[in-house]
């Protein structure tokens, strides 16, 4: 999609033409595609469940503690 070696059109202009942020382009070049882990859907379910129960009180630190205590990743 983006031709980094194009002689006339810069990477910035190519990204602009296809409405892709340069950060997204460089992230894909540096790290490759993001692969979802097997545990991610379960963690998302737990977060959704807790946030639905407590929509205005559950903040990031609370959710982090909840996940560590309820579903240890180690």
N, C-alpha and C positions, 0 to 999 in steps of 0.2 A: 504494500500500500504506500509506504513512504520509501522513497529512494534516497538514501543518505548520500550516495555518490552522484546525484544529479548535478550536472554542470551549471545549470541556469537557475534552478529553483531551490532556495535554502530549505532546510528542515523546518524552520519556523514558518515559512510561507506555505509549505506543503501541509503542515499541521493546521494552519489557519484555513486553508482551502477545504479540508475535510472536517473542520470543526472539532479537532482533537487538541487537547491541551498538550503543550510540549512536555509537561511533567508526565503525563500519561504515556507519551511516546517513549521518553527516556526510561521510565519505569519498566516498560515492556522490553526494552532493549537490554537493560541491566539485569533484570530478574526473571524474565520470561513470563509466561502465563501463570496466573495465580491458581493453585490447585487447592480445592476444598478438602479438608481432612475428614475422616470418617466421624470424628467426634463433633464436628461443627454443627450439624443439624440438631443434635441433642442439646448442645449448649444454647443454641438459638431458641429451642423450645423452652428450656428452663428460664431464659431471660424473658421471653414473651409471657410465660405463665406468671412470673413474679411481677413484671411490670403491669400486667392486666389486673392483678390483685391490688397493687399499690401504685397507681399511675403517677401520683404527684409526690410521692415520698421516696421512691426508689431512684437513687442517683448512682453514678458510676462506682464510687467506693462501696456502696451497699451491695450492688450487684456483684462486684468483684469478690467481696468477702463471702457472699452467699454461694457463689460458684466454687470457690476454693474449699469451703467447709462442706458443701453438699456433694460435690462431684470433683474430688481431687484429680488433677491432671497428671500427677506423678505416680 
